[in-house]
Amino acid sequence: MNIAIFILKVFLLSTGLSLAIKYLAPSFTIAATPANALIAVFSPTLIMLMLFSWKAWKQQG
């Protein structure tokens, strides 16, 4: 894969995500509770854990 295309894809994805956070996120009301804070903190780690575990499982079989 061409490195310039990869960098462009990352840039466009980052721009889209930041625009979504800026303009769409304020319309969602999320209560500031300890449970919601824990979900926000641990969700990315758990998602990556599941993704890497799935990839490792597929490589073994």
ABEGO torsion letter per residue (X at the ends): XBAAAAAAAAAAAAAAAAAAAAAAAAABBBBBBAAAAAAAAAAAAAAAAAAAAAAAAAAAX
